[in-house]
Amino acid sequence: MPVRDLLDIQLLEQWLEEFRGLGYLTGSDMRVLEQQDETEVARGLIVVDLSEAATITYLQPIAGSDGRWKATMEARDTTIELTAVGIVNLGNELNVLGALVSFLETKSRELLAAG
């Protein structure tokens, strides 16, 4: 069974809250949004706003995978210019984003193993 079929908004919010509790420092806003789906289950996806790049990133499981996730970054239509501090801060945001994707993959694999 695909991990996507086992996820709902409440579970994603629980996982995101658990991740926040790990203490990663980031300027990114992370939240769960409802995703339109043909099923009656309230599906969601995780959205991360990268503050230093003014870019929205969507996190969701890779279809047909063993619990792996992907990050999709929205296209930008403007150029960004960053100081050295801004670049370091963006790098930190991306490191936290990578940690979040890894966390979600671990949780998804645990969920698949239990199901």
MARKE-122431 format. One record per residue: residue in three letters; x, y, z of N, C-alpha, C in turn. Coordinates in steps of 0.05 Angstrom, whole numbers, plus 5000, padded with zeros to 4 digits. Last residue first. Layout:
<atoms>
torse:Ala; nu:X; nv:Y; nw:Z; cau:X; cav:Y; caw:Z; cu:X; cv:Y; cw:Z
...
</atoms>
This chain:
<atoms>
torse:Gly; nu:5037; nv:4978; nw:5184; cau:5011; cav:4973; caw:5170; cu:5011; cv:4947; cw:5156
torse:Ala; nu:5088; nv:4982; nw:5202; cau:5067; cav:4975; caw:5222; cu:5040; cv:4968; cw:5208
torse:Ala; nu:5115; nv:4997; nw:5157; cau:5122; cav:4972; caw:5170; cu:5101; cv:4963; cw:5190
torse:Leu; nu:5092; nv:5046; nw:5146; cau:5088; cav:5024; caw:5127; cu:5095; cv:4997; cw:5140
torse:Leu; nu:5110; nv:5075; nw:5190; cau:5081; cav:5072; caw:5186; cu:5076; cv:5048; cw:5167
torse:Glu; nu:5165; nv:5074; nw:5182; cau:5154; cav:5062; caw:5206; cu:5124; cv:5056; cw:5202
torse:Arg; nu:5166; nv:5104; nw:5134; cau:5174; cav:5076; caw:5134; cu:5165; cv:5061; cw:5158
torse:Ser; nu:5148; nv:5153; nw:5154; cau:5132; cav:5139; caw:5134; cu:5140; cv:5110; cw:5132
torse:Lys; nu:5189; nv:5168; nw:5189; cau:5162; cav:5164; caw:5199; cu:5145; cv:5148; cw:5180
torse:Thr; nu:5231; nv:5173; nw:5151; cau:5233; cav:5154; caw:5173; cu:5205; cv:5147; cw:5184
torse:Glu; nu:5210; nv:5214; nw:5119; cau:5216; cav:5188; caw:5107; cu:5217; cv:5167; cw:5129
torse:Leu; nu:5209; nv:5256; nw:5156; cau:5184; cav:5246; caw:5144; cu:5187; cv:5219; cw:5132
torse:Phe; nu:5264; nv:5262; nw:5166; cau:5246; cav:5255; caw:5188; cu:5220; cv:5243; cw:5177
torse:Ser; nu:5280; nv:5279; nw:5115; cau:5291; cav:5254; caw:5126; cu:5273; cv:5244; cw:5149
torse:Val; nu:5253; nv:5328; nw:5112; cau:5247; cav:5307; caw:5093; cu:5257; cv:5280; cw:5103
torse:Leu; nu:5279; nv:5354; nw:5155; cau:5250; cav:5349; caw:5156; cu:5242; cv:5327; cw:5137
torse:Ala; nu:5331; nv:5358; nw:5137; cau:5326; cav:5342; caw:5161; cu:5296; cv:5336; cw:5163
torse:Gly; nu:5322; nv:5392; nw:5093; cau:5332; cav:5365; caw:5089; cu:5327; cv:5347; cw:5113
torse:Leu; nu:5306; nv:5438; nw:5122; cau:5288; cav:5425; caw:5103; cu:5296; cv:5397; cw:5097
torse:Val; nu:5354; nv:5448; nw:5148; cau:5331; cav:5441; caw:5164; cu:5310; cv:5427; cw:5146
torse:Asn; nu:5385; nv:5462; nw:5103; cau:5393; cav:5440; caw:5120; cu:5369; cv:5430; cw:5137
torse:Leu; nu:5356; nv:5507; nw:5086; cau:5357; cav:5483; caw:5069; cu:5366; cv:5459; cw:5084
torse:Glu; nu:5366; nv:5542; nw:5128; cau:5339; cav:5535; caw:5122; cu:5338; cv:5509; cw:5105
torse:Asn; nu:5422; nv:5546; nw:5123; cau:5411; cav:5534; caw:5147; cu:5382; cv:5525; cw:5142
torse:Gly; nu:5425; nv:5573; nw:5074; cau:5437; cav:5546; caw:5077; cu:5426; cv:5532; cw:5101
torse:Leu; nu:5401; nv:5621; nw:5089; cau:5387; cav:5603; caw:5070; cu:5398; cv:5575; cw:5071
torse:Asn; nu:5441; nv:5639; nw:5124; cau:5415; cav:5634; caw:5134; cu:5399; cv:5616; cw:5115
torse:Val; nu:5484; nv:5645; nw:5088; cau:5487; cav:5626; caw:5110; cu:5459; cv:5619; cw:5121
torse:Ile; nu:5460; nv:5685; nw:5056; cau:5468; cav:5659; caw:5044; cu:5470; cv:5638; cw:5066
torse:Gly; nu:5455; nv:5727; nw:5092; cau:5432; cav:5716; caw:5080; cu:5437; cv:5688; cw:5068
torse:Val; nu:5509; nv:5737; nw:5103; cau:5492; cav:5728; caw:5124; cu:5467; cv:5715; cw:5113
torse:Ala; nu:5525; nv:5756; nw:5052; cau:5538; cav:5732; caw:5064; cu:5520; cv:5720; cw:5086
torse:Thr; nu:5464; nv:5775; nw:5020; cau:5490; cav:5781; caw:5032; cu:5501; cv:5755; cw:5042
torse:Leu; nu:5430; nv:5761; nw:4959; cau:5434; cav:5756; caw:4987; cu:5462; cv:5765; cw:4996
torse:Glu; nu:5378; nv:5772; nw:4914; cau:5406; cav:5779; caw:4921; cu:5409; cv:5776; cw:4951
torse:Ile; nu:5337; nv:5741; nw:4867; cau:5342; cav:5747; caw:4895; cu:5372; cv:5753; cw:4897
torse:Thr; nu:5293; nv:5757; nw:4813; cau:5320; cav:5751; caw:4823; cu:5322; cv:5757; cw:4852
torse:Thr; nu:5229; nv:5728; nw:4800; cau:5246; cav:5751; caw:4806; cu:5273; cv:5741; cw:4816
torse:Asp; nu:5199; nv:5684; nw:4795; cau:5200; cav:5702; caw:4772; cu:5216; cv:5727; cw:4776
torse:Arg; nu:5209; nv:5617; nw:4813; cau:5211; cav:5645; caw:4820; cu:5211; cv:5661; cw:4795
torse:Ala; nu:5172; nv:5558; nw:4825; cau:5189; cav:5574; caw:4808; cu:5188; cv:5603; cw:4817
torse:Glu; nu:5172; nv:5521; nw:4886; cau:5158; cav:5537; caw:4866; cu:5178; cv:5554; cw:4850
torse:Met; nu:5200; nv:5459; nw:4897; cau:5202; cav:5487; caw:4901; cu:5189; cv:5502; cw:4879
torse:Thr; nu:5186; nv:5400; nw:4928; cau:5181; cav:5414; caw:4903; cu:5181; cv:5444; cw:4909
torse:Ala; nu:5215; nv:5345; nw:4955; cau:5210; cav:5373; caw:4960; cu:5208; cv:5387; cw:4932
torse:Lys; nu:5193; nv:5279; nw:4971; cau:5206; cav:5298; caw:4954; cu:5198; cv:5326; cw:4962
torse:Trp; nu:5205; nv:5216; nw:5006; cau:5190; cav:5242; caw:5002; cu:5206; cv:5259; cw:4982
torse:Arg; nu:5195; nv:5145; nw:5011; cau:5212; cav:5168; caw:5006; cu:5194; cv:5192; cw:5000
torse:Gly; nu:5166; nv:5099; nw:5017; cau:5165; cav:5119; caw:5039; cu:5182; cv:5143; cw:5035
torse:Asp; nu:5180; nv:5072; nw:4971; cau:5180; cav:5058; caw:4996; cu:5180; cv:5077; cw:5020
torse:Ser; nu:5135; nv:5098; nw:4919; cau:5161; cav:5094; caw:4932; cu:5157; cv:5078; cw:4958
torse:Gly; nu:5089; nv:5114; nw:4892; cau:5100; cav:5087; caw:4887; cu:5126; cv:5081; cw:4900
torse:Ala; nu:5106; nv:5182; nw:4895; cau:5086; cav:5162; caw:4887; cu:5100; cv:5136; cw:4881
torse:Ile; nu:5136; nv:5209; nw:4950; cau:5140; cav:5202; caw:4922; cu:5122; cv:5179; cw:4915
torse:Pro; nu:5100; nv:5253; nw:4994; cau:5112; cav:5227; caw:4988; cu:5116; cv:5223; cw:4958
torse:Gln; nu:5118; nv:5323; nw:4997; cau:5099; cav:5301; caw:4995; cu:5113; cv:5275; cw:4988
torse:Leu; nu:5123; nv:5391; nw:5007; cau:5135; cav:5365; caw:5013; cu:5113; cv:5344; cw:5012
torse:Tyr; nu:5136; nv:5451; nw:4973; cau:5116; cav:5431; caw:4980; cu:5130; cv:5405; cw:4985
torse:Thr; nu:5159; nv:5516; nw:4986; cau:5167; cav:5489; caw:4980; cu:5145; cv:5470; cw:4990
torse:Ile; nu:5164; nv:5582; nw:4963; cau:5148; cav:5562; caw:4977; cu:5156; cv:5534; cw:4967
torse:Thr; nu:5211; nv:5634; nw:4975; cau:5202; cav:5612; caw:4958; cu:5186; cv:5592; cw:4975
torse:Ala; nu:5246; nv:5673; nw:4995; cau:5218; cav:5680; caw:4988; cu:5207; cv:5659; cw:4969
torse:Ala; nu:5295; nv:5660; nw:5014; cau:5292; cav:5658; caw:4984; cu:5264; cv:5666; cw:4975
torse:Glu; nu:5290; nv:5666; nw:5068; cau:5312; cav:5679; caw:5055; cu:5310; cv:5679; cw:5025
torse:Ser; nu:5245; nv:5634; nw:5081; cau:5244; cav:5663; caw:5085; cu:5267; cv:5677; cw:5070
torse:Leu; nu:5211; nv:5586; nw:5051; cau:5239; cav:5592; caw:5056; cu:5241; cv:5623; cw:5058
torse:Asp; nu:5157; nv:5554; nw:5076; cau:5164; cav:5579; caw:5064; cu:5193; cv:5585; cw:5071
torse:Val; nu:5131; nv:5491; nw:5065; cau:5153; cav:5506; caw:5079; cu:5159; cv:5531; cw:5063
torse:Val; nu:5078; nv:5447; nw:5074; cau:5088; cav:5470; caw:5059; cu:5109; cv:5485; cw:5077
torse:Ile; nu:5055; nv:5382; nw:5066; cau:5070; cav:5401; caw:5083; cu:5082; cv:5423; cw:5065
torse:Leu; nu:4988; nv:5363; nw:5052; cau:5016; cav:5364; caw:5045; cu:5029; cv:5385; cw:5063
torse:Gly; nu:4933; nv:5318; nw:5063; cau:4948; cav:5343; caw:5066; cu:4975; cv:5341; cw:5054
torse:Arg; nu:4865; nv:5294; nw:5061; cau:4894; cav:5291; caw:5055; cu:4907; cv:5319; cw:5058
torse:Ala; nu:4814; nv:5269; nw:5088; cau:4825; cav:5296; caw:5088; cu:4856; cv:5294; cw:5085
torse:Val; nu:4781; nv:5222; nw:5046; cau:4800; cav:5227; caw:5068; cu:4811; cv:5255; cw:5065
torse:Glu; nu:4752; nv:5213; nw:5002; cau:4738; cav:5228; caw:5023; cu:4757; cv:5233; cw:5047
torse:Thr; nu:4789; nv:5225; nw:4941; cau:4779; cav:5208; caw:4963; cu:4765; cv:5226; cw:4983
torse:Glu; nu:4811; nv:5259; nw:4906; cau:4786; cav:5247; caw:4898; cu:4773; cv:5231; cw:4920
torse:Asp; nu:4837; nv:5320; nw:4935; cau:4840; cav:5291; caw:4928; cu:4812; cv:5280; cw:4921
torse:Gln; nu:4873; nv:5376; nw:4953; cau:4850; cav:5366; caw:4939; cu:4856; cv:5337; cw:4930
torse:Gln; nu:4901; nv:5382; nw:5017; cau:4906; cav:5377; caw:4988; cu:4881; cv:5365; cw:4976
torse:Glu; nu:4911; nv:5430; nw:5067; cau:4893; cav:5409; caw:5056; cu:4899; cv:5407; cw:5026
torse:Leu; nu:4976; nv:5439; nw:5095; cau:4953; cav:5449; caw:5080; cu:4937; cv:5425; cw:5070
torse:Val; nu:5017; nv:5450; nw:5150; cau:5003; cav:5430; caw:5134; cu:4979; cv:5443; cw:5121
torse:Arg; nu:5079; nv:5488; nw:5154; cau:5051; cav:5483; caw:5160; cu:5040; cv:5461; cw:5142
torse:Met; nu:5131; nv:5531; nw:5171; cau:5124; cav:5503; caw:5163; cu:5095; cv:5499; cw:5172
torse:Asp; nu:5173; nv:5582; nw:5154; cau:5146; cav:5576; caw:5164; cu:5139; cv:5549; cw:5154
torse:Ser; nu:5242; nv:5590; nw:5171; cau:5221; cav:5580; caw:5153; cu:5195; cv:5576; cw:5168
torse:Gly; nu:5284; nv:5601; nw:5201; cau:5266; cav:5623; caw:5197; cu:5242; cv:5615; cw:5179
torse:Thr; nu:5303; nv:5553; nw:5250; cau:5300; cav:5561; caw:5223; cu:5281; cv:5585; cw:5222
torse:Leu; nu:5331; nv:5504; nw:5290; cau:5327; cav:5532; caw:5287; cu:5325; cv:5540; cw:5258
torse:Tyr; nu:5303; nv:5445; nw:5318; cau:5317; cav:5457; caw:5296; cu:5311; cv:5487; cw:5295
torse:Gly; nu:5277; nv:5417; nw:5360; cau:5292; cav:5441; caw:5366; cu:5308; cv:5453; cw:5343
torse:Leu; nu:5240; nv:5377; nw:5361; cau:5268; cav:5369; caw:5361; cu:5287; cv:5393; cw:5364
torse:Gly; nu:5190; nv:5399; nw:5356; cau:5200; cav:5393; caw:5383; cu:5229; cv:5384; cw:5384
torse:Arg; nu:5183; nv:5397; nw:5301; cau:5188; cav:5423; caw:5314; cu:5200; cv:5419; cw:5342
torse:Phe; nu:5169; nv:5342; nw:5297; cau:5194; cav:5352; caw:5285; cu:5202; cv:5379; cw:5298
torse:Glu; nu:5119; nv:5342; nw:5322; cau:5141; cav:5326; caw:5333; cu:5168; cv:5336; cw:5323
torse:Glu; nu:5092; nv:5374; nw:5286; cau:5095; cav:5383; caw:5313; cu:5118; cv:5368; cw:5327
torse:Leu; nu:5094; nv:5340; nw:5242; cau:5106; cav:5366; caw:5240; cu:5111; cv:5377; cw:5268
torse:Trp; nu:5063; nv:5296; nw:5261; cau:5091; cav:5293; caw:5254; cu:5106; cv:5319; cw:5253
torse:Gln; nu:5013; nv:5322; nw:5267; cau:5027; cav:5310; caw:5290; cu:5056; cv:5306; cw:5285
torse:Glu; nu:5003; nv:5337; nw:5215; cau:5006; cav:5358; caw:5235; cu:5020; cv:5347; cw:5260
torse:Leu; nu:4998; nv:5285; nw:5193; cau:5019; cav:5303; caw:5183; cu:5024; cv:5326; cw:5203
torse:Leu; nu:4952; nv:5267; nw:5220; cau:4978; cav:5253; caw:5224; cu:5001; cv:5271; cw:5215
torse:Gln; nu:4914; nv:5304; nw:5201; cau:4920; cav:5302; caw:5229; cu:4947; cv:5289; cw:5234
torse:Ile; nu:4912; nv:5294; nw:5145; cau:4921; cav:5320; caw:5155; cu:4929; cv:5318; cw:5185
torse:Asp; nu:4938; nv:5228; nw:5132; cau:4917; cav:5248; caw:5132; cu:4928; cv:5273; cw:5145
torse:Leu; nu:4965; nv:5170; nw:5101; cau:4969; cav:5196; caw:5112; cu:4943; cv:5213; cw:5111
torse:Leu; nu:4959; nv:5124; nw:5073; cau:4958; cav:5122; caw:5102; cu:4960; cv:5149; cw:5116
torse:Asp; nu:4967; nv:5134; nw:5020; cau:4940; cav:5125; caw:5028; cu:4937; cv:5123; cw:5058
torse:Arg; nu:5021; nv:5145; nw:5018; cau:5002; cav:5167; caw:5014; cu:4974; cv:5159; cw:5024
torse:Val; nu:5046; nv:5096; nw:5018; cau:5045; cav:5111; caw:5043; cu:5025; cv:5134; cw:5042
torse:Pro; nu:5012; nv:5044; nw:4983; cau:5028; cav:5069; caw:4983; cu:5025; cv:5084; cw:5009
torse:Met; nu:5017; nv:4976; nw:5000; cau:5000; cav:5000; caw:5000; cu:5018; cv:5025; cw:5000
</atoms>
